[in-house]
Amino acid sequence: MYLRILLKDLKRKKAMNCIILLFVVLSAMFFASGVNNIISIAAGLDHYLDMAGMGDYIILVGEPTKDSPFEKSLNECPFVTGHRRESVITVIADNVTVNGMQMDGFSSSGMLLAPDIDAFHYFDMNNELIEAIPGNEVYITNSIAKKAGLSMGDAIDINISGKSFGFTFAGVCKDAAMGSDMMDNPRFLISKNAFDEMMAEEAAAIYHHSMYYVDTTDIRAVENIISTADGVRFYAERSMIKTSYIVNTLIAGVIMAVSICLILIAFAVLRFTISLGITEEFREIGVMKAVGLKNRSIRSLYLIKYLGLAVIGALIGLAAAFPFGDMLLGSVSENMIITNDHEVLINIISCIIVIGIILLFCWGCTSKIKKLSPVDAVRNGQTGERFRKHGTLSFSKTSLGANSFISLNDVLSSPGQTAVITAIFTLCSLLVMILSSTAETLSSDKLIYMIGVTKSDVYYVNQSAVNEIIGGSKTIEQTNEEVRTILSDNGLSANVHSEAIISATASYNDRDVSIRLMWCPETSPTDYYYAEGTAPLNSDEIALTYVTAKDIGAGIGDTLEVSFNNKTERFIITALYDSFNGLGYCGKLNNGYHIPDTSIVQLMAYQIDFDDDPDTDTINHRIEMIKDIFGSKRVFDKAGFVNDCTKAADAVRSVKDLTLAVALIIIILITVLMERSFISKETAEIALMKAIGFKSRSLICIHVLRFMIITAISIVAAAVISTPATKLIMDPIFAVMGASSGIEYAVNGKETFLIFPAVIFAAVTAVTFITALYTKTVKASDTAAIE
């Protein structure tokens, strides 16, 4: 009996049932793939690091020999359970060309090395271990190779101390330590013979370093070794390397959020269709109660229908979740090895959860059946006699035309169904607006303070001077003056300064953390952003990030011990701030404090401030001039520099585009479902309106205007709540990157308030018009069905 009733109902409401089925399919597919992707990335990342031999610490030291003092310190430390060493040659981006053109994709230092499987493991795109490289071939970290647009067979020339070495690009490599999109230090894997040939160059000694991968039972012990060692250029804990994959986790998280929204929308659709079904079938329900069927039995009829739809939809969604999940993980798997031995089980469990939630929700929605009785079914109902006024507007008191009045009155007189559609449209629009605002923020000048630099007209990224500064042949002031002189010779009068970075260890109350110290001798401490406290105006004062202060338990007024350049000094914390540098582990020294140039490990950029205070158009023109002057593409305005440093805007834009496509699909399906339901429910009213003289085009106009009003309300509501919603959702993600107290978001007004509304309006209008054409099938003679 149940099966016959189910089949008849499915045939009777084909359009509505198909749309419900589609929502179940989408919900199951997104939810299963979202859960699976998050588990794959979260659990797979640790497995990937272990496969590569990452250890607990990665340290780059400017001591090329195996028997260096640093290695002796590791050997003598009882808390170091093991370590592995790679011999590397550092190379700057300016010294790498592709087919004769300067290589794009990275602005910091890269590392040349011959792979040694006893030290660290690199993998090709097929997840095969790279053991040895033949001839003059070179493998390059995937994230950088992709940005540079490299193709198999490209000619790669690397200049070491004035001598050029030619290679052929043989493919990309997966590098667990430095291979995330947020890292700007690519690896160039070459043959042992090629590496030895480079090392034979006497001048190459300055670029020769050692990369250590350290296993330890006590992180603090390793940090103590680092703080007392000479020549440490870079170091990071395993946790920091994992955090550098935050962009990949963000993508999976957004997909998970979309899947949850889809399930919520599916619930709203189910609630509407169930309520509509109960309202339309009040007579059948009354008859069933009259012949003795209990509430539970009648509710089971509805439940068996939605059980069938949920099972069929979940099975289709389960089948689609595997290729869909693989597609979503496609960009992630390019940078890391993802392993998940329980993918099938996770997808099955996720789909069962979706089925269970839908059935529980459906059971709750059918509780309205309890309130119906045989007597009520005869006296009342949607097609029975109405005992109240329909709507809140009076036609005689408005200046609206008949079509506009009826549309607006329908919206106001049915707050329940209007609220459902409005909520769905608002949620879909809101998701896209949040991602649009996030992408815009990551590539806007609003975050320049989070990079830890002052505002300047132009930022010229060039790491070529770092090795000269470290080698002692030039000072940071001299390199700044060289850039200023070159600009002056080309008719551009400007001041030039650069922010230096020093690796250090901060200690407080027996707690040590690795941090990056920012220092610039040519700026004032008051030129920088501080969220709390005052600028470090004396040489024994320091500003500290919230992330660092929280980790070590320090605050403003506390005395901090900072170890770098083989010495330890005490600083008073005067201010707290946020920074993306070092994923929040950062500090800022007073400009009067003396830093040996040999301690500098990186320059952020040459910051150029023109003397004549040019406007935006002039600055953009001069940026192109500076690119030609220095033969470099790494010249940016404030927004471009933020985008270059964060390296996440493009990934968020990709997710935004996917979300927009899904949102449009949802809006179209909801529009078709609701409009078709309205026509079915209002057949008698449509027939009556035709009988008194309304044309089909007027009825279509009424239905289209009704959805346009709802769409306008939804878009305005989404725009109003988009900023607080963005902060609520994105602030925790940015906190992982170092912005623990939140950030100020940018809004792309053209995209948010013009393009998105236009696209949604066009889609809703077109779909409503096409669906409303079905009203032509209703004839004036159908008024005979009115009771």
C-alpha positions in Angstrom: 0.0 0.0 0.0 2.7 2.4 1.0 4.6 1.7 -2.2 1.5 2.4 -4.4 0.8 5.6 -2.6 4.5 6.7 -3.0 4.5 5.9 -6.8 1.2 7.8 -7.4 2.5 10.8 -5.5 5.8 10.8 -7.3 4.0 10.8 -10.7 1.5 13.5 -9.6 4.1 16.0 -8.6 7.0 15.3 -10.9 8.5 18.8 -11.0 8.5 19.4 -7.3 9.8 15.9 -6.5 12.6 16.2 -9.1 13.8 19.5 -7.5 13.7 18.0 -4.0 15.7 15.1 -5.3 18.3 17.5 -6.8 18.7 19.2 -3.5 19.2 15.9 -1.7 21.8 14.9 -4.3 23.6 18.2 -4.0 23.5 18.1 -0.2 24.8 14.6 0.0 27.5 15.2 -2.6 28.8 18.4 -1.0 28.5 17.2 2.5 30.3 13.9 1.8 33.1 15.4 -0.2 33.4 18.3 2.3 33.8 16.0 5.3 36.1 13.7 3.3 38.3 16.6 2.1 38.7 18.1 5.6 39.7 14.8 7.0 42.0 14.1 4.1 43.9 17.4 4.4 44.0 17.5 8.2 45.1 13.9 8.7 46.9 13.6 5.4 49.1 16.6 6.1 50.8 14.9 9.1 51.3 11.7 7.1 52.7 13.7 4.2 55.3 15.5 6.5 56.3 12.1 8.0 56.7 10.6 4.5 59.0 13.4 3.6 61.1 13.2 6.8 60.1 16.7 8.0 60.8 16.1 11.7 59.9 18.7 14.4 62.1 21.5 13.2 63.5 22.8 9.9 66.6 25.1 10.1 68.6 26.8 7.4 72.1 27.6 8.6 74.9 29.5 6.8 77.5 26.8 7.7 78.1 24.6 4.7 80.4 22.0 6.3 79.1 18.8 8.0 81.3 19.2 11.0 80.1 22.8 11.8 79.5 24.1 15.3 75.8 24.0 14.8 75.8 20.3 13.9 78.0 19.6 16.9 75.4 21.3 19.1 72.7 19.1 17.7 74.9 16.0 18.3 75.5 17.0 21.9 71.9 17.8 22.8 70.3 14.9 24.7 66.8 16.0 23.5 67.6 15.8 19.8 66.7 12.3 18.8 67.9 12.6 15.2 68.7 15.1 12.5 69.3 15.1 8.7 71.2 17.6 6.7 70.9 18.8 3.1 73.6 20.9 1.4 72.0 23.7 -0.6 72.9 26.7 -2.6 70.7 29.7 -2.3 69.7 31.6 -5.4 67.6 34.8 -5.8 64.8 35.2 -8.3 66.7 37.8 -10.3 69.3 35.2 -11.2 66.9 32.7 -12.7 65.6 33.0 -16.2 63.1 30.9 -18.3 63.7 30.9 -22.0 65.7 34.0 -21.7 63.1 35.9 -19.6 63.3 36.5 -15.8 61.4 33.9 -13.9 58.2 34.9 -12.3 56.5 33.2 -9.4 58.8 33.9 -6.4 60.4 37.0 -5.0 62.5 35.6 -2.2 65.4 33.1 -2.2 65.3 29.7 -3.7 67.4 26.7 -3.0 69.4 24.5 -5.3 70.2 21.0 -4.2 70.8 17.5 -5.3 68.1 15.2 -3.7 69.4 12.9 -0.9 66.9 10.4 0.2 68.8 9.9 3.5 68.0 13.6 4.3 64.6 14.5 2.8 62.1 13.0 0.4 60.8 14.8 -2.7 58.0 13.4 -4.9 56.9 13.9 -8.5 53.4 14.5 -9.6 52.7 10.7 -9.6 53.7 10.6 -5.9 56.9 8.7 -6.8 60.0 9.3 -4.8 62.6 11.4 -6.7 65.9 9.6 -6.0 68.3 11.0 -8.6 68.1 13.5 -11.5 69.8 12.7 -14.8 71.9 15.2 -16.9 71.0 18.8 -16.7 67.4 18.4 -15.8 65.7 20.4 -13.0 62.6 19.8 -10.9 61.0 22.8 -9.3 58.6 23.1 -6.4 55.1 22.9 -7.9 53.6 26.1 -6.3 56.3 28.2 -7.9 56.4 26.4 -11.2 52.7 26.9 -11.6 52.9 30.6 -10.9 55.8 30.9 -13.4 53.8 29.1 -16.1 56.6 26.6 -16.7 56.2 23.9 -19.4 58.1 20.7 -19.9 61.3 21.3 -21.8 61.6 25.0 -20.9 65.2 26.3 -20.7 66.1 27.3 -17.2 69.3 29.3 -16.7 70.6 29.9 -13.2 73.4 32.5 -12.5 75.8 31.7 -9.7 78.5 34.3 -9.1 78.4 35.5 -12.6 78.5 32.1 -14.3 75.4 30.7 -16.0 74.3 27.1 -15.6 71.7 25.8 -18.1 69.0 23.3 -17.2 65.9 21.8 -18.9 62.7 21.8 -16.9 61.7 18.1 -16.4 58.7 18.5 -14.1 57.5 19.7 -10.7 58.2 18.2 -7.3 56.2 18.0 -4.2 58.1 19.5 -1.3 56.5 19.0 2.1 58.6 21.6 3.9 58.6 24.5 1.5 55.9 23.6 -1.1 52.8 25.3 0.2 51.3 28.3 -1.7 52.2 30.6 1.2 55.9 29.8 0.9 58.1 31.8 -1.3 61.3 29.7 -1.2 61.2 27.2 -4.1 63.6 24.2 -4.4 65.4 23.5 -7.6 66.3 19.8 -7.7 69.3 19.1 -9.9 71.8 16.3 -10.4 74.7 15.6 -8.1 77.2 16.4 -10.9 75.6 19.8 -11.6 75.5 20.6 -7.9 79.2 19.7 -7.6 80.0 21.8 -10.6 78.4 24.8 -9.1 80.2 24.3 -5.8 83.5 24.3 -7.7 83.0 28.0 -8.2 85.0 29.7 -5.5 82.6 32.7 -5.3 79.7 30.3 -4.7 80.8 29.7 -1.1 78.8 32.7 0.1 75.6 31.0 -1.2 76.3 27.6 0.3 74.1 26.7 3.3 72.9 23.7 5.3 69.3 22.7 5.7 68.6 20.6 8.8 65.5 18.5 9.7 65.5 17.9 13.4 63.6 15.4 15.5 63.4 16.3 19.2 61.5 15.5 22.4 61.9 19.1 23.6 61.3 22.0 21.2 62.7 24.5 23.7 66.1 22.7 23.6 66.3 23.2 19.9 65.3 26.8 20.2 68.1 27.3 22.7 70.5 25.9 20.2 69.2 28.2 17.5 69.4 31.3 19.7 73.1 30.7 20.5 74.1 29.7 17.0 75.7 31.9 14.3 74.4 32.1 10.7 70.9 30.9 11.2 68.9 32.2 8.2 65.5 30.6 8.6 63.8 28.2 11.0 60.3 26.9 11.6 58.5 24.4 13.8 56.5 21.6 12.3 53.3 23.4 13.4 54.3 26.5 11.4 54.9 24.4 8.3 51.4 22.9 8.7 49.8 26.3 9.1 51.4 27.4 5.8 48.9 25.1 4.2 46.0 27.1 5.6 44.9 28.2 2.1 44.3 24.5 1.2 42.4 24.0 4.4 40.4 27.2 3.7 39.2 25.8 0.4 38.0 22.6 2.1 36.3 24.6 4.8 34.4 26.8 2.4 33.1 23.7 0.6 32.0 22.3 3.9 30.2 25.6 4.7 28.5 25.5 1.3 27.4 21.9 2.0 25.9 22.9 5.3 24.1 25.8 3.6 22.8 23.4 1.0 21.4 21.1 3.7 19.7 24.0 5.4 18.2 25.1 2.1 17.0 21.5 1.5 15.3 21.7 4.9 13.6 24.9 3.9 12.4 23.4 0.7 11.2 20.3 2.4 9.3 22.3 5.0 7.6 24.3 2.3 6.6 21.3 0.2 5.4 19.3 3.1 3.3 22.2 4.4 2.0 22.8 0.9 1.2 19.1 0.6 -0.7 18.9 3.9 -2.6 22.1 3.0 -3.6 20.8 -0.4 -4.5 17.3 0.9 -6.5 18.4 3.9 -9.6 16.5 2.6 -7.7 13.2 2.1 -6.2 13.5 5.6 -9.6 14.2 7.0 -11.0 11.1 5.2 -8.1 8.9 6.5 -8.8 10.1 10.1 -12.5 9.5 9.6 -11.9 5.9 8.6 -9.7 5.3 11.7 -6.1 5.9 10.6 -4.0 7.3 13.4 -1.7 10.4 13.2 1.4 8.2 13.2 0.2 6.1 10.3 -0.7 9.2 8.2 2.6 10.9 9.0 4.4 7.6 8.0 2.8 8.0 4.5 4.7 11.3 4.1 7.8 9.9 5.7 8.0 6.9 3.3 7.8 9.3 0.4 10.7 11.4 1.6 12.6 8.3 2.7 12.5 7.1 -0.9 13.6 10.5 -2.2 16.4 10.8 0.4 17.7 7.3 -0.3 17.7 7.7 -4.1 19.2 11.2 -3.8 21.9 10.1 -1.3 22.9 7.2 -3.5 23.3 9.5 -6.5 25.1 12.0 -4.3 27.4 9.3 -3.0 28.4 8.3 -6.5 29.0 11.9 -7.5 30.9 12.7 -4.2 34.0 10.7 -5.3 34.8 12.5 -8.6 33.6 15.8 -7.2 35.9 15.4 -4.1 38.8 14.5 -6.3 38.1 17.6 -8.4 38.1 19.8 -5.3 41.3 18.3 -4.1 42.9 18.6 -7.5 44.7 21.9 -6.7 45.6 20.7 -3.2 47.1 17.4 -4.4 49.4 19.3 -6.7 51.3 20.5 -3.6 51.0 17.5 -1.3 50.4 13.8 -1.1 46.9 13.1 0.1 46.1 9.7 1.5 42.8 8.6 3.0 42.3 4.9 3.5 38.7 5.4 4.6 37.3 7.6 1.8 34.5 5.2 0.9 33.4 4.6 4.5 33.5 8.4 5.2 31.3 9.1 2.2 28.8 6.4 3.1 28.5 7.6 6.7 28.1 11.2 5.5 25.3 10.2 3.2 23.6 8.2 5.9 23.8 11.2 8.2 22.2 13.3 5.5 19.3 10.8 5.1 18.8 10.6 8.9 18.7 14.4 9.3 16.2 14.8 6.4 13.9 12.1 7.9 14.0 13.6 11.3 13.2 17.0 9.9 10.4 15.6 7.7 8.9 13.9 10.8 8.9 17.2 12.6 7.3 19.0 9.7 4.4 16.6 9.6 3.3 17.5 13.1 0.7 19.8 11.6 -1.3 16.7 10.7 -2.2 16.3 14.4 -4.2 19.5 14.3 -6.4 18.5 11.5 -9.7 16.7 12.1 -12.4 15.4 9.7 -14.7 18.3 10.6 -11.9 20.9 10.0 -11.1 19.3 6.7 -14.6 19.8 5.5 -15.0 23.4 6.7 -11.6 24.9 6.0 -8.5 24.5 3.8 -6.8 26.4 1.0 -9.6 25.9 -1.5 -12.4 26.3 1.1 -14.1 29.4 2.5 -11.8 32.1 3.7 -12.8 33.9 7.0 -10.1 36.6 7.0 -8.9 39.4 4.8 -6.3 38.5 2.2 -3.4 40.9 2.5 -2.6 44.1 4.3 -2.8 46.6 1.4 -5.8 48.5 0.1 -6.0 49.0 -3.7 -8.0 52.2 -3.3 -5.3 53.7 -1.1 -2.3 53.1 -3.4 -1.2 54.5 -6.7 0.1 51.1 -7.9 -1.1 49.5 -11.0 -3.1 46.3 -10.7 -0.2 44.0 -11.5 2.2 45.7 -9.1 -0.4 45.9 -6.4 -1.3 42.2 -6.6 2.4 41.2 -6.6 3.3 43.3 -3.6 0.1 42.2 -1.8 0.9 38.5 -2.4 4.4 39.0 -0.9 3.0 40.8 2.2 0.0 38.5 2.7 2.1 35.3 2.8 5.0 36.1 5.2 5.7 32.4 5.8 6.4 31.4 2.2 8.0 34.8 1.5 10.4 34.3 4.4 11.5 30.9 3.2 12.4 32.1 -0.3 14.0 35.3 1.1 16.1 33.4 3.5 17.3 31.0 0.8 18.1 33.8 -1.7 19.8 35.8 1.1 22.0 32.9 2.2 23.1 32.2 -1.4 23.9 35.9 -2.0 25.6 36.2 1.4 28.0 33.3 0.7 29.2 34.9 -2.5 29.5 38.3 -0.9 31.6 37.0 2.0 34.1 35.3 -0.4 34.2 38.4 -2.6 35.0 40.6 0.3 37.6 38.2 1.6 39.3 38.0 -1.8 39.1 41.8 -2.2 40.7 42.3 1.3 43.6 39.9 0.6 44.5 42.0 -2.5 43.8 45.5 -1.1 45.9 48.1 0.6 43.8 47.8 3.8 46.1 45.0 5.0 49.4 46.8 4.4 49.8 47.3 8.1 49.5 43.5 8.6 52.6 43.0 6.5 54.5 45.0 9.0 55.7 47.8 6.7 54.9 51.5 6.4 52.7 52.9 3.6 54.7 53.8 0.5 54.0 54.8 -3.1 55.8 51.8 -4.6 57.3 48.5 -3.4 60.2 47.0 -5.4 60.9 43.4 -4.3 64.5 42.4 -5.0 66.5 40.0 -2.8 69.8 40.4 -4.8 71.2 42.7 -2.2 70.7 40.3 0.7 73.6 38.1 0.0 75.9 41.2 -0.4 74.6 42.5 2.9 75.1 39.2 4.7 78.6 38.9 3.1 79.5 42.3 4.5 80.3 44.0 1.1 77.4 46.4 1.5 75.2 47.9 4.2 71.5 48.1 4.1 71.8 51.9 3.8 74.1 51.6 0.8 71.7 49.3 -1.1 68.8 51.8 -0.4 71.0 54.6 -1.7 71.9 52.7 -4.9 68.2 52.3 -5.7 67.5 56.0 -4.9 70.4 57.0 -7.2 69.2 54.9 -10.1 65.7 56.3 -9.8 67.1 59.9 -9.6 69.2 59.3 -12.8 66.0 58.3 -14.5 64.1 61.5 -13.4 62.3 60.0 -10.4 63.2 61.8 -7.2 62.2 59.7 -4.2 63.2 58.5 -0.7 64.0 54.8 -0.4 64.1 52.6 2.6 63.7 48.8 3.3 62.4 46.7 6.1 64.9 44.1 7.3 64.0 40.8 9.0 66.1 39.0 11.6 65.5 35.5 12.9 65.4 35.4 16.7 64.1 33.5 19.8 61.9 35.3 22.3 61.9 34.0 25.9 59.7 34.8 28.9 59.1 32.7 32.1 60.9 29.7 30.7 58.9 29.7 27.5 60.7 30.2 24.2 59.3 30.8 20.7 60.9 31.5 17.3 60.0 34.9 15.9 61.0 37.3 13.1 62.2 40.7 14.2 61.4 43.6 11.9 63.8 46.5 11.9 64.3 49.6 9.7 66.9 52.2 10.6 65.3 54.9 8.3 61.8 55.0 9.7 60.3 56.2 13.0 58.7 53.7 15.4 55.6 55.9 15.4 55.1 55.3 11.7 53.8 51.8 12.3 50.5 50.3 13.4 50.0 49.2 17.0 46.7 47.9 18.4 47.6 48.5 22.0 50.3 50.4 23.9 52.9 52.9 22.6 55.6 52.6 20.0 59.1 51.3 21.1 60.8 54.7 21.3 64.0 53.5 23.0 66.6 51.0 21.9 65.7 48.7 24.8 62.0 48.5 23.9 60.1 46.2 21.6 56.6 45.8 20.1 55.3 42.3 20.1 52.5 40.6 18.2 49.5 39.3 20.1 50.2 35.7 18.9 53.7 35.8 20.3 52.7 37.5 23.6 49.9 35.0 24.1 52.2 32.0 23.4 54.8 33.0 26.0 52.4 34.6 28.4 53.8 38.1 28.3 52.2 41.5 28.1 52.9 45.2 27.9 55.4 46.2 30.6 57.0 42.8 30.8 60.7 42.3 30.1 61.5 39.9 27.3 64.7 38.1 26.5 65.5 38.0 22.8 68.3 35.9 21.4 69.9 36.4 18.0 73.3 36.8 16.5 74.8 34.6 19.2 73.7 37.0 22.0 70.8 37.6 24.3 69.4 41.0 25.2 66.5 42.2 27.3 63.7 44.3 26.0 60.6 45.9 27.6 57.3 45.2 25.7 55.6 48.6 25.0 53.1 47.7 22.4 51.1 44.8 20.9 49.9 44.4 17.3 48.9 41.9 14.6 51.0 40.7 11.7 50.9 38.1 9.0 54.7 37.8 9.1 55.8 34.5 10.5 52.1 33.6 10.8 51.9 36.0 13.7 55.2 35.2 15.4 56.9 38.6 15.0 58.3 41.6 16.8 59.4 45.2 15.9 62.6 46.8 17.2 63.3 50.5 17.7 65.1 52.0 14.7 67.9 53.2 16.9 68.9 49.7 17.9 72.1 48.5 16.1 71.7 45.4 14.0 74.8 43.9 12.3 74.1 43.6 8.6 75.3 40.0 8.7 72.3 39.1 10.9 69.7 40.2 8.3 68.1 37.2 6.6 65.6 39.0 4.3 64.5 42.4 3.0 60.8 42.9 2.6 61.0 45.4 -0.3 62.6 48.7 -1.4 59.9 51.1 -0.4 59.8 54.1 -2.7 58.2 57.4 -1.6 58.2 60.1 -4.4 59.0 63.7 -3.4 56.1 65.2 -5.5 53.2 63.3 -3.9 51.8 61.9 -7.2 48.2 60.7 -7.7 47.2 57.1 -8.4 47.5 57.3 -12.2 50.9 58.8 -12.0 52.1 56.1 -9.5 50.8 53.4 -11.9 52.7 55.0 -14.8 55.9 55.2 -12.7 55.5 51.5 -11.6 55.8 50.5 -15.3 58.8 52.8 -15.6 60.5 51.2 -12.6 59.8 47.8 -14.0 61.7 48.8 -17.2 64.5 50.5 -15.2 65.3 47.5 -13.1 64.2 44.8 -15.6 61.8 43.3 -13.0 58.1 42.6 -12.8 58.2 42.6 -9.0 57.2 46.3 -8.6 53.8 46.9 -6.9 51.6 49.5 -5.4 50.3 48.9 -1.8 47.4 46.6 -2.9 49.7 44.6 -5.2 52.3 44.2 -2.5 49.7 42.8 -0.1 48.5 40.4 -2.7 52.1 39.3 -3.4 52.7 38.7 0.3 49.5 36.9 1.3 49.4 34.7 -1.9 45.8 33.6 -1.1 43.5 36.0 -3.0 43.6 33.9 -6.2 42.6 30.7 -4.4 39.7 32.5 -2.6 38.5 33.9 -5.9 38.4 30.4 -7.4 36.3 29.2 -4.5 34.1 32.3 -4.9 33.5 31.5 -8.6 32.5 28.0 -7.7 30.2 29.2 -4.9 28.6 31.7 -7.3 27.9 28.9 -9.8 26.4 26.7 -7.0 24.4 29.6 -5.6 22.9 30.3 -9.1 21.9 26.7 -9.5 20.2 26.7 -6.1 18.4 30.0 -6.8 17.2 28.7 -10.2 16.0 25.4 -8.7 14.2 27.2 -5.8 12.6 29.7 -8.3 11.3 26.8 -10.5 10.0 24.9 -7.5 8.3 27.8 -5.8 6.8 29.2 -8.9 5.5 25.8 -10.0 4.0 25.3 -6.5 2.4 28.7 -6.6 0.7 28.0 -9.9 -0.5 24.6 -8.6 -1.9 26.2 -5.4 -3.4 29.2 -7.1 -5.0 27.4 -10.1 -8.5 28.5 -9.0 -7.4 32.2 -8.5 -5.7 32.2 -11.9 -8.8 30.9 -13.6 -11.0 33.4 -11.8 -8.7 36.3 -12.9 -8.8 35.1 -16.5 -12.6 34.9 -16.2 -12.9 38.6 -15.2 -10.6 39.8 -18.0 -6.9 39.4 -17.0 -4.7 38.4 -19.9 -2.0 35.8 -19.7 0.7 38.4 -20.0 -0.6 40.2 -16.9 -0.6 37.0 -14.9 3.0 36.3 -16.0 4.0 39.8 -15.1 2.4 39.4 -11.6 4.4 36.2 -11.0 7.6 37.7 -12.2 7.2 40.9 -10.2 6.5 38.8 -7.1 9.9 37.1 -7.4 11.7 40.3 -8.3 10.4 41.9 -5.1 11.6 39.0 -3.0 15.0 39.0 -4.8 15.4 42.7 -4.1 14.7 42.2 -0.4 17.1 39.3 -0.3 20.0 41.1 -1.9 19.5 44.2 0.3 19.4 42.0 3.4 22.5 40.1 2.3 24.4 43.4 1.6 23.4 44.7 5.1 24.6 41.7 7.0 27.6 40.8 4.7 30.2 42.8 6.7 29.3 41.3 10.2 28.9 37.9 8.7 32.3 38.1 7.0 33.9 39.0 10.3 32.1 36.2 12.1 33.2 33.6 9.5 36.6 34.8 8.3 38.1 36.3 11.5 38.9 32.8 13.0 40.7 31.9 9.7 42.7 35.1 9.6 43.5 34.5 13.3 45.4 31.4 12.3 47.5 33.6 9.9 48.3 36.1 12.6 45.4 38.5 12.8 44.2 37.5 16.3 42.2 40.7 16.9 40.5 40.8 13.5 41.0 42.9 10.4 39.2 45.6 8.4 37.6 44.1 5.4 37.4 45.7 1.9 34.3 45.6 -0.3 34.3 45.5 -4.0 31.3 47.8 -4.5 31.0 47.2 -8.2 31.0 43.4 -7.8 28.9 43.3 -4.6 26.3 45.9 -5.4 26.1 45.8 -9.2 27.4 42.6 -10.8 26.0 40.1 -8.3 22.6 41.7 -8.0 22.4 42.0 -11.8 23.3 38.3 -12.4 20.8 37.1 -9.7 18.0 39.4 -10.9 18.6 38.3 -14.5 18.5 34.6 -13.5 15.4 34.9 -11.3 13.5 37.0 -13.9 14.3 34.7 -16.8 13.5 31.5 -14.9 10.3 32.9 -13.3 9.1 34.1 -16.8 9.7 30.7 -18.4 8.1 28.8 -15.5 5.1 31.3 -15.4 4.3 30.5 -19.0 2.6 27.4 -17.5 -0.2 29.7 -16.4 -1.4 29.7 -20.0 -2.6 26.1 -19.5 -5.1 27.3 -16.9 -8.4 28.3 -18.5 -11.3 30.5 -17.3 -13.5 27.4 -17.3 -11.4 26.0 -14.4 -13.3 28.2 -12.1 -15.7 25.3 -11.9 -13.2 23.7 -9.5 -13.7 26.5 -7.0 -15.7 25.5 -3.9 
